Amino acid sequence: MDCIFCKIANKEIPSQIVYEDDKVIAFKDLDPQAPVHFLVIPKEHIKSADELNAENCAVIGRIFEVIPQIAKELGLENGYRIVNNCGEDGGQTVGHIHFHVLGGRLLAWPPG
């Protein structure tokens, strides 16, 4: 498998890790769109939200359990945005489910 996020999770590619446990890893985005911008991924390869099922969905709960902890540690006191892109039309560019967490400034809506 040639998945860049699996390689990051397996420490084959260096990254700026901000959190890690046995199920998930979070690291800074290489092209940040806000003063604080990190990604949270499951270590298990799941291509997108379309592949979530009864056997693998618990890890998404774990991701949403650790996001507030990481956000607080990184100083996101006034809020943040969590984004998941699903599929090509949804803007997903890496075939491994991931959640962008952005903050540190006022974020406009719609994004652009």
TALIN-V322288 format. One record per residue. N is the residue number from 1. RES is the residue in one small letter. SS is DSSP state (~ for helix, > for strand, _ for the rest). Layout:
# TALIN-V322288
n->N res->RES ss->SS
n->N res->RES ss->SS
This chain:
# TALIN-V322288
n->1 res->m ss->_
n->2 res->d ss->_
n->3 res->c ss->_
n->4 res->i ss->~
n->5 res->f ss->~
n->6 res->c ss->~
n->7 res->k ss->~
n->8 res->i ss->~
n->9 res->a ss->~
n->10 res->n ss->_
n->11 res->k ss->_
n->12 res->e ss->_
n->13 res->i ss->_
n->14 res->p ss->_
n->15 res->s ss->_
n->16 res->q ss->_
n->17 res->i ss->>
n->18 res->v ss->>
n->19 res->y ss->>
n->20 res->e ss->>
n->21 res->d ss->_
n->22 res->d ss->_
n->23 res->k ss->_
n->24 res->v ss->>
n->25 res->i ss->>
n->26 res->a ss->>
n->27 res->f ss->>
n->28 res->k ss->>
n->29 res->d ss->_
n->30 res->l ss->_
n->31 res->d ss->_
n->32 res->p ss->_
n->33 res->q ss->_
n->34 res->a ss->_
n->35 res->p ss->_
n->36 res->v ss->>
n->37 res->h ss->>
n->38 res->f ss->>
n->39 res->l ss->>
n->40 res->v ss->>
n->41 res->i ss->>
n->42 res->p ss->>
n->43 res->k ss->_
n->44 res->e ss->_
n->45 res->h ss->_
n->46 res->i ss->_
n->47 res->k ss->_
n->48 res->s ss->_
n->49 res->a ss->~
n->50 res->d ss->~
n->51 res->e ss->~
n->52 res->l ss->_
n->53 res->n ss->_
n->54 res->a ss->_
n->55 res->e ss->_
n->56 res->n ss->_
n->57 res->c ss->_
n->58 res->a ss->~
n->59 res->v ss->~
n->60 res->i ss->~
n->61 res->g ss->~
n->62 res->r ss->~
n->63 res->i ss->~
n->64 res->f ss->~
n->65 res->e ss->~
n->66 res->v ss->~
n->67 res->i ss->~
n->68 res->p ss->~
n->69 res->q ss->~
n->70 res->i ss->~
n->71 res->a ss->~
n->72 res->k ss->~
n->73 res->e ss->~
n->74 res->l ss->_
n->75 res->g ss->_
n->76 res->l ss->_
n->77 res->e ss->_
n->78 res->n ss->_
n->79 res->g ss->_
n->80 res->y ss->>
n->81 res->r ss->>
n->82 res->i ss->>
n->83 res->v ss->>
n->84 res->n ss->_
n->85 res->n ss->_
n->86 res->c ss->_
n->87 res->g ss->_
n->88 res->e ss->_
n->89 res->d ss->_
n->90 res->g ss->_
n->91 res->g ss->_
n->92 res->q ss->_
n->93 res->t ss->_
n->94 res->v ss->_
n->95 res->g ss->_
n->96 res->h ss->_
n->97 res->i ss->_
n->98 res->h ss->>
n->99 res->f ss->>
n->100 res->h ss->>
n->101 res->v ss->>
n->102 res->l ss->>
n->103 res->g ss->>
n->104 res->g ss->_
n->105 res->r ss->_
n->106 res->l ss->_
n->107 res->l ss->_
n->108 res->a ss->_
n->109 res->w ss->_
n->110 res->p ss->_
n->111 res->p ss->_
n->112 res->g ss->_
